[in-house]
Amino acid sequence: ILIGAGANQETAVIATVGTPGATTTRTAADAGAAAIPVSNAIGFSNGETITIGNGADSETAVVATIHRFPAPEIVLNAPLAHAHAADAQVAGTGITITAPLTHTHAAGAQVTDNLPTPGARNQYHRGQ
């Protein structure tokens, strides 16, 4: 895959592909809660391992079920060990690459491959 753009672009090799999904908590979630109110539940599925929060209070959990209406909520197989503030990150396990990145990339940096995009010029990546 290609990460970043311009002089900051680098190539990485995917080692494993994890689970999808990325959102934030809609409101705070208390320690011991069995469900997380989320901004959006699209991309998550039952049985998926997710990560809630960042830093020292980050934790993993397994999704028991998803409620999409009337308000999105992810119900967990076990209660939360930590409290999480509103807007805390909730994400699937994503991808793992084979080696550390050599550049710092901002949140939202482009991640792509070198496959052509319909309607756009083909781009080819040459290994060094």
Biotite code that builds the C-alpha atoms (Angstrom):
import biotite.structure as struc

atoms = struc.array([
    struc.Atom([0.000, 0.000, 0.000], chain_id="A", res_id=1, res_name="ILE", atom_name="CA", element="C"),
    struc.Atom([0.987, 3.646, -0.370], chain_id="A", res_id=2, res_name="LEU", atom_name="CA", element="C"),
    struc.Atom([0.688, 5.919, 2.678], chain_id="A", res_id=3, res_name="ILE", atom_name="CA", element="C"),
    struc.Atom([0.790, 9.714, 2.466], chain_id="A", res_id=4, res_name="GLY", atom_name="CA", element="C"),
    struc.Atom([1.463, 11.897, -0.556], chain_id="A", res_id=5, res_name="ALA", atom_name="CA", element="C"),
    struc.Atom([4.291, 13.812, -2.178], chain_id="A", res_id=6, res_name="GLY", atom_name="CA", element="C"),
    struc.Atom([7.670, 13.778, -0.438], chain_id="A", res_id=7, res_name="ALA", atom_name="CA", element="C"),
    struc.Atom([6.053, 12.163, 2.635], chain_id="A", res_id=8, res_name="ASN", atom_name="CA", element="C"),
    struc.Atom([4.697, 9.150, 0.699], chain_id="A", res_id=9, res_name="GLN", atom_name="CA", element="C"),
    struc.Atom([5.987, 5.713, 1.624], chain_id="A", res_id=10, res_name="GLU", atom_name="CA", element="C"),
    struc.Atom([5.272, 2.104, 0.765], chain_id="A", res_id=11, res_name="THR", atom_name="CA", element="C"),
    struc.Atom([4.177, -0.509, 3.302], chain_id="A", res_id=12, res_name="ALA", atom_name="CA", element="C"),
    struc.Atom([3.365, -4.209, 3.064], chain_id="A", res_id=13, res_name="VAL", atom_name="CA", element="C"),
    struc.Atom([0.215, -5.518, 4.753], chain_id="A", res_id=14, res_name="ILE", atom_name="CA", element="C"),
    struc.Atom([0.913, -8.434, 7.104], chain_id="A", res_id=15, res_name="ALA", atom_name="CA", element="C"),
    struc.Atom([-2.660, -9.023, 8.327], chain_id="A", res_id=16, res_name="THR", atom_name="CA", element="C"),
    struc.Atom([-6.093, -7.577, 7.688], chain_id="A", res_id=17, res_name="VAL", atom_name="CA", element="C"),
    struc.Atom([-8.199, -7.161, 10.818], chain_id="A", res_id=18, res_name="GLY", atom_name="CA", element="C"),
    struc.Atom([-11.757, -6.042, 11.362], chain_id="A", res_id=19, res_name="THR", atom_name="CA", element="C"),
    struc.Atom([-13.428, -2.942, 9.842], chain_id="A", res_id=20, res_name="PRO", atom_name="CA", element="C"),
    struc.Atom([-15.314, -0.059, 11.398], chain_id="A", res_id=21, res_name="GLY", atom_name="CA", element="C"),
    struc.Atom([-14.437, 3.368, 12.777], chain_id="A", res_id=22, res_name="ALA", atom_name="CA", element="C"),
    struc.Atom([-16.577, 5.774, 14.790], chain_id="A", res_id=23, res_name="THR", atom_name="CA", element="C"),
    struc.Atom([-16.686, 7.680, 18.085], chain_id="A", res_id=24, res_name="THR", atom_name="CA", element="C"),
    struc.Atom([-18.788, 7.418, 21.203], chain_id="A", res_id=25, res_name="THR", atom_name="CA", element="C"),
    struc.Atom([-21.906, 9.582, 20.908], chain_id="A", res_id=26, res_name="ARG", atom_name="CA", element="C"),
    struc.Atom([-22.005, 10.189, 24.672], chain_id="A", res_id=27, res_name="THR", atom_name="CA", element="C"),
    struc.Atom([-19.828, 9.106, 27.584], chain_id="A", res_id=28, res_name="ALA", atom_name="CA", element="C"),
    struc.Atom([-19.772, 5.388, 28.448], chain_id="A", res_id=29, res_name="ALA", atom_name="CA", element="C"),
    struc.Atom([-19.266, 4.388, 32.095], chain_id="A", res_id=30, res_name="ASP", atom_name="CA", element="C"),
    struc.Atom([-17.065, 1.559, 33.340], chain_id="A", res_id=31, res_name="ALA", atom_name="CA", element="C"),
    struc.Atom([-19.313, -1.494, 33.671], chain_id="A", res_id=32, res_name="GLY", atom_name="CA", element="C"),
    struc.Atom([-21.535, -0.472, 30.742], chain_id="A", res_id=33, res_name="ALA", atom_name="CA", element="C"),
    struc.Atom([-22.516, -3.322, 28.442], chain_id="A", res_id=34, res_name="ALA", atom_name="CA", element="C"),
    struc.Atom([-23.340, -1.061, 25.486], chain_id="A", res_id=35, res_name="ALA", atom_name="CA", element="C"),
    struc.Atom([-21.561, 1.863, 23.819], chain_id="A", res_id=36, res_name="ILE", atom_name="CA", element="C"),
    struc.Atom([-23.606, 4.708, 22.300], chain_id="A", res_id=37, res_name="PRO", atom_name="CA", element="C"),
    struc.Atom([-21.834, 5.477, 19.002], chain_id="A", res_id=38, res_name="VAL", atom_name="CA", element="C"),
    struc.Atom([-22.100, 8.141, 16.329], chain_id="A", res_id=39, res_name="SER", atom_name="CA", element="C"),
    struc.Atom([-22.391, 5.519, 13.596], chain_id="A", res_id=40, res_name="ASN", atom_name="CA", element="C"),
    struc.Atom([-22.453, 1.704, 13.645], chain_id="A", res_id=41, res_name="ALA", atom_name="CA", element="C"),
    struc.Atom([-21.842, 1.145, 9.925], chain_id="A", res_id=42, res_name="ILE", atom_name="CA", element="C"),
    struc.Atom([-18.992, -1.263, 9.212], chain_id="A", res_id=43, res_name="GLY", atom_name="CA", element="C"),
    struc.Atom([-19.170, -3.119, 12.537], chain_id="A", res_id=44, res_name="PHE", atom_name="CA", element="C"),
    struc.Atom([-20.489, -6.679, 12.880], chain_id="A", res_id=45, res_name="SER", atom_name="CA", element="C"),
    struc.Atom([-21.378, -9.248, 15.531], chain_id="A", res_id=46, res_name="ASN", atom_name="CA", element="C"),
    struc.Atom([-18.368, -11.162, 16.897], chain_id="A", res_id=47, res_name="GLY", atom_name="CA", element="C"),
    struc.Atom([-15.888, -8.483, 15.804], chain_id="A", res_id=48, res_name="GLU", atom_name="CA", element="C"),
    struc.Atom([-13.071, -7.372, 18.112], chain_id="A", res_id=49, res_name="THR", atom_name="CA", element="C"),
    struc.Atom([-12.975, -3.590, 18.567], chain_id="A", res_id=50, res_name="ILE", atom_name="CA", element="C"),
    struc.Atom([-10.818, -1.092, 20.445], chain_id="A", res_id=51, res_name="THR", atom_name="CA", element="C"),
    struc.Atom([-12.394, 1.668, 22.536], chain_id="A", res_id=52, res_name="ILE", atom_name="CA", element="C"),
    struc.Atom([-10.433, 4.781, 23.546], chain_id="A", res_id=53, res_name="GLY", atom_name="CA", element="C"),
    struc.Atom([-6.760, 5.714, 23.346], chain_id="A", res_id=54, res_name="ASN", atom_name="CA", element="C"),
    struc.Atom([-3.823, 5.592, 25.724], chain_id="A", res_id=55, res_name="GLY", atom_name="CA", element="C"),
    struc.Atom([-3.921, 4.104, 29.214], chain_id="A", res_id=56, res_name="ALA", atom_name="CA", element="C"),
    struc.Atom([-7.723, 3.665, 29.236], chain_id="A", res_id=57, res_name="ASP", atom_name="CA", element="C"),
    struc.Atom([-7.846, 1.940, 25.855], chain_id="A", res_id=58, res_name="SER", atom_name="CA", element="C"),
    struc.Atom([-9.458, -1.482, 25.882], chain_id="A", res_id=59, res_name="GLU", atom_name="CA", element="C"),
    struc.Atom([-10.600, -4.200, 23.515], chain_id="A", res_id=60, res_name="THR", atom_name="CA", element="C"),
    struc.Atom([-14.040, -5.753, 23.466], chain_id="A", res_id=61, res_name="ALA", atom_name="CA", element="C"),
    struc.Atom([-16.082, -8.174, 21.370], chain_id="A", res_id=62, res_name="VAL", atom_name="CA", element="C"),
    struc.Atom([-19.303, -6.992, 19.703], chain_id="A", res_id=63, res_name="VAL", atom_name="CA", element="C"),
    struc.Atom([-22.341, -9.018, 20.757], chain_id="A", res_id=64, res_name="ALA", atom_name="CA", element="C"),
    struc.Atom([-24.876, -7.164, 18.605], chain_id="A", res_id=65, res_name="THR", atom_name="CA", element="C"),
    struc.Atom([-25.412, -3.878, 16.792], chain_id="A", res_id=66, res_name="ILE", atom_name="CA", element="C"),
    struc.Atom([-28.418, -1.569, 17.230], chain_id="A", res_id=67, res_name="HIS", atom_name="CA", element="C"),
    struc.Atom([-28.618, 0.895, 14.352], chain_id="A", res_id=68, res_name="ARG", atom_name="CA", element="C"),
    struc.Atom([-32.027, 2.460, 15.095], chain_id="A", res_id=69, res_name="PHE", atom_name="CA", element="C"),
    struc.Atom([-33.323, 4.613, 16.702], chain_id="A", res_id=70, res_name="PRO", atom_name="CA", element="C"),
    struc.Atom([-29.848, 5.573, 17.975], chain_id="A", res_id=71, res_name="ALA", atom_name="CA", element="C"),
    struc.Atom([-26.677, 3.635, 17.022], chain_id="A", res_id=72, res_name="PRO", atom_name="CA", element="C"),
    struc.Atom([-25.296, 1.450, 19.796], chain_id="A", res_id=73, res_name="GLU", atom_name="CA", element="C"),
    struc.Atom([-22.760, -1.381, 20.016], chain_id="A", res_id=74, res_name="ILE", atom_name="CA", element="C"),
    struc.Atom([-23.660, -4.025, 22.612], chain_id="A", res_id=75, res_name="VAL", atom_name="CA", element="C"),
    struc.Atom([-20.625, -5.877, 24.017], chain_id="A", res_id=76, res_name="LEU", atom_name="CA", element="C"),
    struc.Atom([-20.069, -9.475, 25.151], chain_id="A", res_id=77, res_name="ASN", atom_name="CA", element="C"),
    struc.Atom([-18.626, -8.182, 28.458], chain_id="A", res_id=78, res_name="ALA", atom_name="CA", element="C"),
    struc.Atom([-18.897, -4.871, 30.363], chain_id="A", res_id=79, res_name="PRO", atom_name="CA", element="C"),
    struc.Atom([-16.381, -2.065, 29.821], chain_id="A", res_id=80, res_name="LEU", atom_name="CA", element="C"),
    struc.Atom([-13.413, -2.059, 32.216], chain_id="A", res_id=81, res_name="ALA", atom_name="CA", element="C"),
    struc.Atom([-12.875, 1.718, 31.848], chain_id="A", res_id=82, res_name="HIS", atom_name="CA", element="C"),
    struc.Atom([-15.020, 4.819, 31.460], chain_id="A", res_id=83, res_name="ALA", atom_name="CA", element="C"),
    struc.Atom([-14.808, 6.561, 28.072], chain_id="A", res_id=84, res_name="HIS", atom_name="CA", element="C"),
    struc.Atom([-15.653, 10.202, 27.361], chain_id="A", res_id=85, res_name="ALA", atom_name="CA", element="C"),
    struc.Atom([-17.911, 11.367, 24.536], chain_id="A", res_id=86, res_name="ALA", atom_name="CA", element="C"),
    struc.Atom([-16.060, 11.371, 21.196], chain_id="A", res_id=87, res_name="ASP", atom_name="CA", element="C"),
    struc.Atom([-13.720, 8.525, 22.257], chain_id="A", res_id=88, res_name="ALA", atom_name="CA", element="C"),
    struc.Atom([-12.441, 6.461, 19.330], chain_id="A", res_id=89, res_name="GLN", atom_name="CA", element="C"),
    struc.Atom([-14.163, 3.126, 18.614], chain_id="A", res_id=90, res_name="VAL", atom_name="CA", element="C"),
    struc.Atom([-12.496, 1.103, 15.870], chain_id="A", res_id=91, res_name="ALA", atom_name="CA", element="C"),
    struc.Atom([-12.021, -2.323, 14.380], chain_id="A", res_id=92, res_name="GLY", atom_name="CA", element="C"),
    struc.Atom([-8.532, -3.779, 14.468], chain_id="A", res_id=93, res_name="THR", atom_name="CA", element="C"),
    struc.Atom([-7.663, -2.431, 10.996], chain_id="A", res_id=94, res_name="GLY", atom_name="CA", element="C"),
    struc.Atom([-4.497, -3.598, 9.267], chain_id="A", res_id=95, res_name="ILE", atom_name="CA", element="C"),
    struc.Atom([-1.047, -4.582, 10.520], chain_id="A", res_id=96, res_name="THR", atom_name="CA", element="C"),
    struc.Atom([1.985, -3.791, 8.393], chain_id="A", res_id=97, res_name="ILE", atom_name="CA", element="C"),
    struc.Atom([5.234, -5.763, 8.265], chain_id="A", res_id=98, res_name="THR", atom_name="CA", element="C"),
    struc.Atom([7.589, -2.948, 9.342], chain_id="A", res_id=99, res_name="ALA", atom_name="CA", element="C"),
    struc.Atom([7.363, 0.403, 11.183], chain_id="A", res_id=100, res_name="PRO", atom_name="CA", element="C"),
    struc.Atom([6.596, 3.492, 9.113], chain_id="A", res_id=101, res_name="LEU", atom_name="CA", element="C"),
    struc.Atom([9.544, 5.796, 8.443], chain_id="A", res_id=102, res_name="THR", atom_name="CA", element="C"),
    struc.Atom([7.503, 9.037, 8.261], chain_id="A", res_id=103, res_name="HIS", atom_name="CA", element="C"),
    struc.Atom([4.965, 10.698, 10.540], chain_id="A", res_id=104, res_name="THR", atom_name="CA", element="C"),
    struc.Atom([1.511, 10.946, 8.951], chain_id="A", res_id=105, res_name="HIS", atom_name="CA", element="C"),
    struc.Atom([-1.374, 13.163, 10.032], chain_id="A", res_id=106, res_name="ALA", atom_name="CA", element="C"),
    struc.Atom([-4.784, 11.700, 10.840], chain_id="A", res_id=107, res_name="ALA", atom_name="CA", element="C"),
    struc.Atom([-6.663, 11.296, 7.578], chain_id="A", res_id=108, res_name="GLY", atom_name="CA", element="C"),
    struc.Atom([-3.516, 10.770, 5.482], chain_id="A", res_id=109, res_name="ALA", atom_name="CA", element="C"),
    struc.Atom([-4.193, 9.014, 2.190], chain_id="A", res_id=110, res_name="GLN", atom_name="CA", element="C"),
    struc.Atom([-3.801, 5.223, 2.191], chain_id="A", res_id=111, res_name="VAL", atom_name="CA", element="C"),
    struc.Atom([-4.133, 3.603, -1.209], chain_id="A", res_id=112, res_name="THR", atom_name="CA", element="C"),
    struc.Atom([-2.703, 1.056, -3.561], chain_id="A", res_id=113, res_name="ASP", atom_name="CA", element="C"),
    struc.Atom([-1.428, 1.574, -7.069], chain_id="A", res_id=114, res_name="ASN", atom_name="CA", element="C"),
    struc.Atom([-4.434, 0.111, -8.881], chain_id="A", res_id=115, res_name="LEU", atom_name="CA", element="C"),
    struc.Atom([-5.951, 2.335, -11.565], chain_id="A", res_id=116, res_name="PRO", atom_name="CA", element="C"),
    struc.Atom([-9.068, 4.340, -10.773], chain_id="A", res_id=117, res_name="THR", atom_name="CA", element="C"),
    struc.Atom([-11.820, 4.161, -13.431], chain_id="A", res_id=118, res_name="PRO", atom_name="CA", element="C"),
    struc.Atom([-11.992, 7.463, -15.264], chain_id="A", res_id=119, res_name="GLY", atom_name="CA", element="C"),
    struc.Atom([-8.536, 8.558, -14.071], chain_id="A", res_id=120, res_name="ALA", atom_name="CA", element="C"),
    struc.Atom([-5.070, 8.152, -15.538], chain_id="A", res_id=121, res_name="ARG", atom_name="CA", element="C"),
    struc.Atom([-3.254, 4.971, -14.563], chain_id="A", res_id=122, res_name="ASN", atom_name="CA", element="C"),
    struc.Atom([-0.526, 5.368, -11.980], chain_id="A", res_id=123, res_name="GLN", atom_name="CA", element="C"),
    struc.Atom([2.296, 2.893, -11.598], chain_id="A", res_id=124, res_name="TYR", atom_name="CA", element="C"),
    struc.Atom([4.496, 2.522, -8.548], chain_id="A", res_id=125, res_name="HIS", atom_name="CA", element="C"),
    struc.Atom([8.024, 1.359, -9.177], chain_id="A", res_id=126, res_name="ARG", atom_name="CA", element="C"),
    struc.Atom([9.931, -0.352, -6.354], chain_id="A", res_id=127, res_name="GLY", atom_name="CA", element="C"),
    struc.Atom([13.330, 1.149, -5.598], chain_id="A", res_id=128, res_name="GLN", atom_name="CA", element="C"),
])
